[in-house]
Amino acid sequence: MPYLFVEKNIMLCFYAEQSLEKKRSEKHHPKPV
């Protein structure tokens, strides 16, 4: 089932990219605690 593996890999990459972007935006715009 290589297709499932590829799909999972894409989702992992997408998730990693999203979290990276989140951290970057938080660094630029720190939220008041």
N, C-alpha and C positions, 0 to 999 in steps of 0.2 A: 504494500500500500504506500507507494512513494508519494502519491498526490497528497495524502493526508499529512505526511511529514513536511512536505513543501508548504502546505497551507499553515501548519503550525509554526514553521520557521518564519513565514511572512508575518504572522500575527505577533510573534515574539519581537521581531525587528520593529514592527509598527509600535508596539507597546514601549520598547526601549526608546524609540525616537520621541514618543509623546512625553515620557517621563523626563527625557533630556530637555525638551523644549520647556516643560513645566519648570524645571529647576532654573533654566536660563532666564525665563520671564520673572520668576520669583526673585532672582538675583538683581535684575534690573528694576523691578517694582516690588520691594520688600513690603510684605503685609504688616500693618500695625498690630502688635500683639496686645 
